[in-house]
Amino acid sequence: MLYNAYELQRTMLSGAAAWASVGSELLSNPKLPMGYFGLGPIMASALDVFAHAASPRGKPSFDIEAVTVGGKIHPVTESIVLHRPFGNLLRFAHPGLPKGAPKLLIVAPMSGHYATLLRGTVARMVESSEVFITDWADAKLVPASEGSFDLDDYIDYLVGFLEHIGPGTHVLAVCQPSVPAYAATAIMGAKEHPCRPATLTMMGGPIDTREAPTSVNDVATQQPLSWFAGNVIATVPHTYPGAGRKVYPGFLQLSGFMAMNLKAHMMSHYAMFKHLVAGDGDSADSTKAFYDEYRSVCDMTAEFYLQTIEHVFQNHSLPKGEFVHRGEVIDLSGIRDTALLAIEGERDDISGIGQTRAALHLASHLPDSRKKYYLAEEVGHYGIFNGSKWRTRIAPVLEDWMAQHSRKPLKVVA
């Protein structure tokens, strides 16, 4: 019922958004006098804001066409190098990359948004690296015949992606995937897997959510797991390929994020309205571009979502040494030569300070020379991997760390 009710509302709002868009264009048409005086510009701007807010959104494109390196413009190629039911492996490169350029696997969050949320991350790192990224699928579009997808599968996918890319690959996990990426690194390290990461960088990740809990952590712990299973899990309607699959809908995740900072979002839309009234289309378009990405959401499989709530936020399985993969407890001491970089934002209101840094302490058999912590001052959660501070202050730290540890992984001595 929940999903069907949402689909009905979405259909109704879609029609209203279309009419609002038509009305806005009519009122702002330079051939009509009402666009120049009175309430015309105000009404046109209000309708434009509503139309943008209510319009349905699909999966965005990366649209990274070129990068500028050393004053030269290089075309960027995007390709699918490995296809899997629950997520593809994408590759980004350009002809200006030097021979032997580092290979970087960016692990995008499976938390309601598409991998394109990391567009700025990819665009910056492809300047100097051959970049791969996990392009997770929208669960409602994956046929039920493909089976389930849980934390075990997520870890297996990461191992498979690293095997496909090859030895010496660096890994960057942004937010939620820090936990499964850390687990995969430990599993591969314990087995001395030749494709284990050369470096693992975790940015704003919930490795140990007992450190500086945020409102996100509070929401995940205020109710028992059974409450989440009974109240936020829905069945995909028959209109989608994944009909019958149990999912945590992306629209619920978006509603939660919007509610957390409702005042800020309202003021942002009010500012967009004022820009439109004043004729400042560039400023309004910038806000629209942000919300085009922010409101583009996808579903997660119910089993993956519930296990994340249980093991990451409620039981703290990883830092307690109780995290299990395929029936076996993960030995974190298996991380012996993969260099770890933990990056946190001073103003991160999603992953508190110390939650990612905990990964360095948990790797008890890793030399201190292969551990590094970086606190990005005056940076919030999204600023860690997008925006000017990411490009000019944080990315260079990552590039330097990768360069220091770009050699083949050390042979582990028992």
N, C-alpha and C positions, 0 to 999 in steps of 0.2 A: 504493500500500500504506500509506503514512504516514497519509493522510487516513482510509482505511478502518479502520485500527487505532485511530485516535483516536475515530472514530464508535462503534466497538464498546465502547471504554472508557467513553465518555460515556454510552452506553445503560446499561451496567452500573452506573455510579455514580449515574445518575439514579434507578434502582430502589432502590439502597441508600439514597440520600438520602431518598426517599419513606418507606421503612420507618423510618429514623432519626427523621424528623419525627413519625411516628405514635407511636413509642416515647417521644419527648420529651414529647409532649402527654399521653400516658397517665401518665407518671411525675410530671408537674407538675399533674395534674388535682386541684383542691382537694377533690373528692369521694372521692379515694383516699388512704388514710393514708400510703402510702409517699412521698408528696410532701412530707411534713413532717419526716421524721427519717431517720437512717441515710444510706445511699448514694443515696437517691432523688434529692435535688436535684443531687448531683454527676453522677449518670448522666444525668439529664434535660438538664443543661447541656452535658455532653460530646456527647450525641446532637444537640443543637440546633446546636452549633458545626460538627459534621461535616455535618449536613444542609444548613446554609447554605453550607459550602465546596464541597460536591459537587453542589449543585443546578444544573441547566442554566439559562443566561440568554440572553435575547433582547435586542432593541434597547430601551434605556430610553426614557422620554418626558422631555421638558423639564419639563413640569408647572410652568411659571411662570404662575401664575394671576393674580397681582396684585403691584403694587409700591407702596411708600409714599413719596410725595414731598411735602415740606413739611407733613407731618402728615396728608396726605390719602391714602386708599387708592384706587388706580386699577386697574381690570381690564386685564389684558394679553391681547392677541389674538395668536395664532400662526397663520400661514398659509403655504402653499406658493405662491410667486409665480412660480416658474419650475421646470419639470420637465425634467431631463436624465437619460439612462440611468445615468450613474455618479454622480449627485448632484443633489439639489434645492437650490434657493435658498429659504430660509425667511425670513420677516419677522416681527419682534416690535415691537409698538407699543402705546401706551395713549392714551386721550383727553386726558390731562393734558399731553401734549407740546405745547410752544408752536409756533406757526406758524413754519416755517423751521428747526425743530430739525435738528441735524446728522444726516446719514445715515452710518451706520457699517457697513461690511462686515467681519465677523469671519471670517477664513479658519481653519477648524478643521483640525487635523492629520489626514492620512491615514496613520496609523501604527499601526493595530491597534485603536484605540478609536473609539467613535462620537462625533459632534459634541457629544453631551450631556455629555461630559467638561468642556465649557466652560459648563455650566449657570450656574455662579456668575458667569462673565464676562458672559454675556448678561443675567442678572438685574440686575447692577449697572449696566451701560451703558444698558439700556433705560429707566432712570430719567430720563436726559437726552437720549437719542438714539433715532432710528428705526433699529433694529438689524436687519441681515440677517446670515445665517450660512450657510456652505456645509455642507450635510448630505450628506456623502459616503456612497455606497451600499456595502453589503457585497458584495464582488466575487463571492462564491459565489451571490448571488441575481440577478446580471445575466446574462441569457442570452448564450451565446457568439456568437449572431448579431449582437449589438450591437458586436462588434469588440473591439479592444484599447484600453487606456488607459495612456498613459505620461506622462512629464514634459511633452512637447509638448502633449498633450491637457489636462493639468492647467492649464498656463499659458493655453491657449485658453479653458478654462472660466472662469478668473478674469477674463479680458478680456470674455467674454460676460456674466458676471454684472455687471461694472461698467457695461457698456453698457446693461444692463437697468435698473439702478438710476438711472443718469444722472450728469451732470457734478457736480463738487464733492463726491463721495463720499470719505469717509475709510476707510482700510483698517487692520485690526489682524490681523497674522499671528502665531499662537501656535506656537512651536517649529518643527517641520519645514517648514511652508509658508512660512517666512520666505524661503527660497531661491527658490521659484517666484514668490512675490508680489513679491520684489525684481526678479526677471527680467521679470515682466509690467510692472512700473512702468517699467523701463528701455526696454522695447520700445514701450510707449505714449508715453513721454516723447519718444523719438527721433522718433516720428511726429507729435508734437504732437496726440495723440488728445484730443478734447474731454472724454472720460470718464476720463482718467488721474487717479489718486488725488490729492486735495488734500493728504493726509498719508498716510504709511505708517509704522505702528508695528510694530516687530518685537520679540517677547518671547521670550527664551531660544532664539533661532534659530541653527542651525549654518551661518552665513554663511561662516565660515572656520574649519574644525575643526582647523587647525594650531595655533590659539591655545588654550593650556591644555587639551590633550586629556583626555577623561574615559574611564572604562571602556567607555562606549558606543562612543566613537570607536575605542578599542583593538580591540574585538570586530569592528568593521567593517573593520579594516585588517590583522588577523592572518592572513586567508586571502585567496587570489586570488578574483576574481569568479566563476571557474569552479566554485570550491568551493561558493559560495552557490547557484549555479544547480543544482548536482548534489545538494545535501544539504538545502536548506530549501524548495525549490519543490515543490509538490504539485499533483495534479489533483483538481478538485472532483468528488465522487462523483455518481452518477446521481440521487440522492435530492434534489438541489438544482436550482433553475432554471438555474444556471450550470454545469451538468454539462459536463465536458471542459475547462473553463477552467483555465489554469495560474495558481496563486496562491501568495502567501506567506501561510500560514494565521495567523489571529489567535491561535490557541492556542499557536503557537510564539513569537509575540511576547510573549504574556503569560507564558509559561514563562521567557523570557529576563529579563523585568523582575522576576519573582518571585525568580529565582535571584540577581540582582544584590544584592538586599537580603533574602535568605532569613531571616536571623536577626531582622530587624526585623518581617517579616511573621509569623513564628512567635510572637514576643513579643506582637504585636498580637492574635493569635487567643487566646493564653493569657490576656491581659488581658480579652478578651471573655468567655472562660470564667469567670474569677473574678467578673466583673460579674454574670453570669447566676446563679452560685451564691449571690452575696450579695443577689440580688433587685433589682439596679440595672439595670432594663430600659432606661432612657433611654441610659445609657452604652453598653450592648451594642448598642442600635439604631443609635447613631451610627456605631459600627464597621461594623455590617452595611450601612448605607447607603453607606459609602465603598466597601466591597468589592463591593457590588451593581453599582456603576458601574465599578470597576476591573477586575472580571472579565468585564464585558460587552465582548467583542471581536469584530472583524470581519476579513475577509480583504482583502488588497491584491492587485491584479493583479501577476503576476510581472514584467512589463516595467517597471512603475512602481517596484517595490521594487528590482530589480536596477540600474536607472538611478540611483536615489537613492544606493545603495551606491557605485556607480562614480563618479558626478560630484560628489557632496557629500562623501563620506568618504574616498574613495581618490585621486581625481585632483584634487580641489579646483578644479574647472573654473571656478566663478564667480569666486573671487578672483584666479585666474590670467588671467582675461579670455578663457577658452576655452569658455565655456558656449554651447551652440548651440541655437537654436530653429528648427525647420523648415528646417534646413540653413544658417542664417545665424548667425554669431557675434553674441552680444548685446553691444551697445555700452553699457556702464554709464555712460558720460558723457551718455547720453540723459536721465538724471535731472537735470533742471535747475531745476525749480520745485516738485516734490513734497517737502514737508517731511518729514524722516526723524527718527523717534524710536526709539532703541535702548534696550531695557530688559533688564537682567540681574539675576539673583538671586545674592547673595553666596555662598549655600550650594548653588547649582545643581550637582548631580552628573551631569547629563545633557548640558547645554551649558555648557562652561566659560566663565569670565570672559574676555571679549575676543572670543569667537566672533561675537557679535551686533554688538558695537561696531565690528567690522571693516567693516560696511556703510557707516558714515559716512565712512571713509577712501576706500572704493572709489568713492563718488560724487564724483569729482574736480571736476565742473563745477557742483556745488551750493554756493551760498553758505553760509558757516558759520552765518549767522543762521537757516538752515533746517535745522540739524542740532542734535540734542540727545541726550545720554546720561544715563541714570539707572540707578544701581546700588542695588537694593533690599537694604538691610542685613538680615542674619539671615533671609533668605528663600530657600527651596529652589525647585526647579523648579516644582512644582505650586502653591506659594504665590504665584508670580508672577501667576497668573490666577484663583486661588480662595482663599477664606478671608478673615479679617478684615484682614490686611495688604494684600491686594489691594483690598478695598473702601475702606479708609480712607486708605491711603498711596499706592498705585500708580494706581488709577483716577483720582483727582483730577489727577495729573500728565498722564495721557492726555487727560482732558477739557480741561485748560488748554491743552495743545498743539493740540488740535483747534480750540479757540476762537480761538487766535492766528492760525491758518492756515485759517480757515473761508471766506475769500473765494474767489472764482473763481480758478483757477490763472493765474499770470502768463503773458502772451504771451511766448513764447521769442523772443529776438532772436538771429539767427544771427551 
